[in-house]
Amino acid sequence: MTNLILLDSEHPVFPCPDMALADPDGLLAVGGNLEPSTLLAAYRQGIFPWYEDDQPLLWWSPDPRTVIFPEDIKISRSLRKVLRQKNWDIRLDTAFLSVITQCAAPRKAGHGETWITDEMKAAYVELHRQGYAHSLEIWRDEQLIGGLYGVLIGAVFCGESMFSLERDASKVALVQLAMLMKHNTCGGVIDCQVSNSHLLSMGAVDIPRHKFLTKLEELGDKSCSWPDIWQFKIPEK
């Protein structure tokens, strides 16, 4: 953390993401606040917050950056069968608080901590209230069984977290997000931030940070609206 930038708590100004080169995970700055204007300024520069309750507010911009290009989403044969069952409903922005609460829950009962602190949860609920943060939800028999949430910057969906209470529910949500982005933003890109095996199996790729920032600059001001209701078809092939 030798070159870590300390942000002003009242009026934070983010440094160029290239300043994070000294840290392999892209740790860039510490401090600042989680006001909507601060969060939006961060996302528009390819920066996001990630910290735990016992840590200060930390800001990151990894290199490489993990993204999904919607047209390249991978759907396995078994997942395609799940998609065709149609015994679930897809809803948008009807239960944002419930989605982020489920995402904040430990993945296994009694194990692990969450990085979605109460402070973070409140900040993103406010972003949702202002129309920037969105949820995509998977329902069955009026029960929320999976979903994801993130922040929409132009035609870039900055994914934050997802959850699944039933097998494949988070995969279903990610496929539906790709369909929404493909048809509603003429492509766009899904920012997954950092890589994991689950995302890679779904078609995520790692690209250099400078390429991601170029893409963000191209798409960040693109007009894109988040629909009120689901209206996109599941791919047949």
BAVEXDREN-298962 format. One record per residue (C-alpha): residue number from 1; residue in one letter; chain; x negated, y negated, z. Coordinates in nm, 4 decimals, padded with zeros to 6 digits. Layout:
N
NUM, a, A, X, Y, Z
...
END
This chain:
237
1, m, A, 00.0000, 00.0000, 00.0000
2, t, A, -00.2989, -00.2317, -00.0429
3, n, A, -00.1353, -00.4429, -00.3133
4, l, A, 00.2183, -00.4203, -00.1782
5, i, A, 00.4105, -00.7435, -00.2323
6, l, A, 00.5991, -00.8886, 00.0667
7, l, A, 00.9304, -01.0424, -00.0409
8, d, A, 01.0934, -01.3400, 00.1240
9, s, A, 01.3981, -01.2275, 00.3206
10, e, A, 01.6123, -01.5206, 00.2059
11, h, A, 01.5040, -01.5808, -00.1534
12, p, A, 01.3160, -01.2734, -00.2808
13, v, A, 01.1363, -01.3011, -00.6151
14, f, A, 01.0301, -00.9688, -00.7617
15, p, A, 00.6824, -00.9285, -00.9083
16, c, A, 00.6223, -00.7777, -01.2505
17, p, A, 00.6740, -00.3975, -01.2322
18, d, A, 00.3190, -00.3542, -01.3611
19, m, A, 00.2096, -00.4551, -01.0130
20, a, A, 00.3231, -00.1084, -00.9020
21, l, A, 00.0505, 00.0647, -01.1015
22, a, A, -00.1581, 00.1212, -00.7884
23, d, A, 00.1099, 00.3478, -00.6429
24, p, A, 00.1819, 00.6753, -00.8287
25, d, A, 00.5500, 00.6691, -00.7278
26, g, A, 00.5950, 00.3083, -00.8311
27, l, A, 00.6176, 00.1426, -00.4907
28, l, A, 00.6203, -00.2266, -00.5708
29, a, A, 00.7403, -00.4458, -00.2854
30, v, A, 00.8746, -00.4543, 00.0680
31, g, A, 01.1288, -00.6826, 00.2321
32, g, A, 01.3885, -00.9059, 00.0752
33, n, A, 01.7565, -00.8251, 00.1185
34, l, A, 02.0419, -00.6265, -00.0346
35, e, A, 02.2578, -00.9176, -00.1445
36, p, A, 02.4393, -00.8558, -00.4767
37, s, A, 02.2291, -01.1189, -00.6542
38, t, A, 01.9079, -00.9546, -00.5271
39, l, A, 02.0154, -00.6065, -00.6347
40, l, A, 02.1221, -00.7238, -00.9795
41, a, A, 01.7962, -00.9141, -01.0284
42, a, A, 01.6064, -00.5991, -00.9336
43, y, A, 01.7975, -00.3693, -01.1679
44, r, A, 01.7577, -00.6123, -01.4560
45, q, A, 01.3804, -00.5842, -01.4068
46, g, A, 01.3748, -00.2064, -01.3771
47, i, A, 01.3381, -00.2091, -00.9976
48, f, A, 01.5524, -00.0324, -00.7371
49, p, A, 01.5623, 00.0039, -00.3556
50, w, A, 01.4864, 00.3336, -00.1842
51, y, A, 01.4118, 00.3681, 00.1856
52, e, A, 01.5257, 00.5407, 00.5040
53, d, A, 01.6652, 00.4072, 00.8312
54, d, A, 01.3263, 00.3993, 01.0032
55, q, A, 01.1573, 00.2171, 00.7138
56, p, A, 01.1567, -00.1423, 00.5915
57, l, A, 01.3395, -00.2222, 00.2674
58, l, A, 01.1239, -00.0748, -00.0110
59, w, A, 01.1454, -00.1460, -00.3861
60, w, A, 01.0262, 00.0868, -00.6622
61, s, A, 00.9555, 00.0964, -01.0352
62, p, A, 00.8142, 00.4406, -01.1236
63, d, A, 00.5899, 00.5232, -01.4170
64, p, A, 00.6950, 00.7345, -01.5989
65, r, A, 01.0681, 00.6662, -01.5840
66, t, A, 01.3242, 00.9446, -01.6184
67, v, A, 01.6163, 00.8730, -01.8525
68, i, A, 01.8899, 01.0532, -02.0409
69, f, A, 01.9812, 00.9392, -02.3887
70, p, A, 02.3558, 01.0212, -02.4013
71, e, A, 02.3403, 01.1833, -02.7435
72, d, A, 02.0731, 01.4245, -02.6125
73, i, A, 02.2675, 01.5585, -02.3138
74, k, A, 02.2172, 01.9359, -02.2883
75, i, A, 02.5168, 02.1575, -02.2214
76, s, A, 02.4431, 02.5220, -02.1552
77, r, A, 02.6787, 02.7940, -02.2765
78, s, A, 02.7979, 02.8630, -01.9221
79, l, A, 02.8565, 02.4933, -01.8529
80, r, A, 03.0497, 02.4573, -02.1773
81, k, A, 03.2854, 02.7296, -02.0528
82, v, A, 03.3329, 02.5352, -01.7300
83, l, A, 03.4061, 02.2184, -01.9270
84, r, A, 03.6707, 02.3959, -02.1336
85, q, A, 03.8568, 02.5276, -01.8295
86, k, A, 04.0164, 02.1846, -01.7825
87, n, A, 04.1360, 02.2681, -01.4330
88, w, A, 03.9946, 01.9424, -01.3015
89, d, A, 04.0641, 01.5724, -01.3560
90, i, A, 03.8119, 01.3001, -01.4378
91, r, A, 03.8743, 00.9625, -01.2777
92, l, A, 03.6849, 00.6359, -01.2821
93, d, A, 03.6455, 00.3984, -00.9889
94, t, A, 03.9356, 00.5421, -00.7885
95, a, A, 03.7296, 00.6571, -00.4880
96, f, A, 03.3981, 00.4736, -00.4929
97, l, A, 03.3612, 00.4706, -00.1135
98, s, A, 03.4335, 00.8437, -00.0929
99, v, A, 03.1766, 00.9177, -00.3654
100, i, A, 02.8970, 00.7212, -00.2019
101, t, A, 02.9873, 00.8699, 00.1370
102, q, A, 02.9595, 01.2217, -00.0038
103, c, A, 02.6306, 01.1320, -00.1728
104, a, A, 02.5000, 01.0075, 00.1616
105, a, A, 02.5854, 01.3318, 00.3413
106, p, A, 02.2946, 01.5729, 00.4060
107, r, A, 02.2858, 01.8420, 00.1374
108, k, A, 02.2845, 02.1126, 00.4054
109, a, A, 02.4646, 02.0827, 00.7357
110, g, A, 02.2238, 01.9839, 01.0099
111, h, A, 01.9284, 01.9451, 00.7752
112, g, A, 01.7577, 01.6450, 00.6260
113, e, A, 01.8066, 01.2719, 00.6305
114, t, A, 01.9718, 01.0542, 00.3707
115, w, A, 01.8198, 00.7529, 00.1999
116, i, A, 02.1706, 00.6050, 00.1574
117, t, A, 02.1794, 00.4111, 00.4816
118, d, A, 02.4862, 00.2300, 00.6130
119, e, A, 02.3256, -00.0934, 00.4920
120, m, A, 02.2805, 00.0515, 00.1437
121, k, A, 02.6348, 00.1854, 00.1390
122, a, A, 02.7799, -00.1530, 00.2298
123, a, A, 02.5677, -00.3248, -00.0362
124, y, A, 02.6860, -00.0959, -00.3163
125, v, A, 03.0474, -00.1103, -00.2057
126, e, A, 03.0209, -00.4875, -00.2461
127, l, A, 02.8616, -00.4441, -00.5896
128, h, A, 03.1561, -00.2199, -00.6765
129, r, A, 03.4001, -00.4823, -00.5533
130, q, A, 03.2320, -00.7338, -00.7828
131, g, A, 03.2588, -00.4977, -01.0813
132, y, A, 02.8950, -00.3909, -01.1209
133, a, A, 02.8789, -00.0549, -00.9430
134, h, A, 03.0970, 00.2318, -01.0654
135, s, A, 03.1917, 00.5862, -00.9791
136, l, A, 03.2830, 00.8803, -01.1993
137, e, A, 03.4764, 01.1418, -01.0061
138, i, A, 03.5695, 01.5070, -01.0543
139, w, A, 03.8995, 01.6057, -00.8911
140, r, A, 04.0811, 01.9373, -00.8560
141, d, A, 04.4257, 01.9701, -00.7000
142, e, A, 04.3943, 01.6135, -00.5705
143, q, A, 04.0662, 01.6985, -00.3964
144, l, A, 03.7428, 01.5158, -00.4777
145, i, A, 03.4929, 01.7927, -00.5602
146, g, A, 03.2074, 01.6049, -00.7271
147, g, A, 03.0933, 01.2797, -00.8763
148, l, A, 02.8263, 01.0171, -00.9184
149, y, A, 02.7786, 00.6440, -00.8855
150, g, A, 02.5476, 00.3778, -01.0208
151, v, A, 02.5133, 00.0229, -01.1464
152, l, A, 02.5965, -00.0810, -01.5021
153, i, A, 02.3565, -00.3362, -01.6509
154, g, A, 02.4719, -00.4083, -02.0052
155, a, A, 02.4508, -00.0694, -02.1804
156, v, A, 02.2197, 00.0822, -01.9167
157, f, A, 02.3787, 00.2926, -01.6440
158, c, A, 02.1409, 00.2904, -01.3483
159, g, A, 02.2300, 00.6168, -01.1796
160, e, A, 02.1899, 00.6224, -00.8030
161, s, A, 02.3167, 00.9557, -00.6752
162, m, A, 02.5542, 01.2443, -00.7377
163, f, A, 02.7150, 01.5168, -00.5302
164, s, A, 02.8900, 01.8481, -00.5768
165, l, A, 03.1236, 02.0309, -00.3394
166, e, A, 03.1849, 02.3059, -00.5933
167, r, A, 02.9458, 02.4756, -00.8298
168, d, A, 02.8673, 02.2732, -01.1436
169, a, A, 03.0805, 01.9735, -01.0401
170, s, A, 02.7865, 01.7317, -01.0545
171, k, A, 02.6848, 01.8742, -01.3932
172, v, A, 03.0378, 01.8166, -01.5204
173, a, A, 03.0171, 01.4579, -01.3948
174, l, A, 02.6857, 01.3974, -01.5714
175, v, A, 02.8179, 01.5329, -01.9013
176, q, A, 03.1236, 01.3102, -01.8764
177, l, A, 02.9017, 01.0093, -01.8022
178, a, A, 02.6984, 01.0851, -02.1146
179, m, A, 03.0181, 01.1043, -02.3205
180, l, A, 03.1379, 00.7735, -02.1783
181, m, A, 02.8044, 00.6044, -02.2487
182, k, A, 02.7829, 00.7507, -02.5978
183, h, A, 03.1276, 00.6318, -02.7043
184, n, A, 03.1748, 00.3174, -02.4982
185, t, A, 02.8302, 00.1588, -02.5351
186, c, A, 02.7325, 00.2875, -02.8793
187, g, A, 02.4621, 00.4922, -02.7139
188, g, A, 02.3039, 00.3097, -02.4274
189, v, A, 02.0862, 00.4958, -02.1817
190, i, A, 02.1261, 00.6562, -01.8398
191, d, A, 01.8469, 00.5623, -01.5989
192, c, A, 01.7776, 00.8591, -01.3711
193, q, A, 01.4811, 00.6852, -01.2040
194, v, A, 01.2721, 00.9913, -01.1104
195, s, A, 01.2559, 01.3438, -01.2457
196, n, A, 01.3818, 01.6698, -01.0997
197, s, A, 01.4524, 02.0153, -01.2427
198, h, A, 01.8302, 01.9616, -01.2417
199, l, A, 01.8044, 01.6470, -01.4550
200, l, A, 01.5466, 01.7986, -01.6897
201, s, A, 01.7752, 02.0955, -01.7518
202, m, A, 02.0465, 01.8503, -01.8577
203, g, A, 01.8308, 01.6746, -02.1151
204, a, A, 01.6487, 01.4114, -01.9130
205, v, A, 01.3062, 01.3031, -02.0394
206, d, A, 01.0192, 01.1040, -01.8925
207, i, A, 00.9151, 00.7922, -02.0811
208, p, A, 00.6414, 00.5369, -01.9994
209, r, A, 00.7616, 00.2535, -01.7808
210, h, A, 00.6800, -00.0070, -02.0438
211, k, A, 00.9066, 00.1735, -02.2930
212, f, A, 01.1858, 00.1853, -02.0375
213, l, A, 01.1482, -00.1861, -01.9668
214, t, A, 01.1624, -00.2580, -02.3408
215, k, A, 01.4811, -00.0525, -02.3685
216, l, A, 01.6254, -00.2316, -02.0651
217, e, A, 01.5516, -00.5674, -02.2258
218, e, A, 01.7208, -00.4543, -02.5491
219, l, A, 02.0310, -00.3145, -02.3818
220, g, A, 02.0591, -00.5168, -02.0610
221, d, A, 02.2538, -00.8031, -02.2180
222, k, A, 02.4613, -00.5835, -02.4450
223, s, A, 02.8340, -00.6197, -02.3950
224, c, A, 02.9714, -00.3107, -02.2241
225, s, A, 03.2869, -00.2600, -02.0206
226, w, A, 03.3592, 00.0260, -01.7842
227, p, A, 03.7011, 00.1712, -01.8753
228, d, A, 03.9838, 00.1973, -01.6253
229, i, A, 04.0854, 00.5473, -01.7268
230, w, A, 03.9101, 00.8478, -01.8781
231, q, A, 03.9626, 00.8724, -02.2545
232, f, A, 03.6664, 01.0607, -02.3986
233, k, A, 03.6669, 01.4098, -02.5450
234, i, A, 03.4412, 01.6909, -02.4301
235, p, A, 03.1978, 01.7884, -02.7070
236, e, A, 03.3079, 02.1033, -02.8871
237, k, A, 02.9586, 02.2201, -02.9800
END
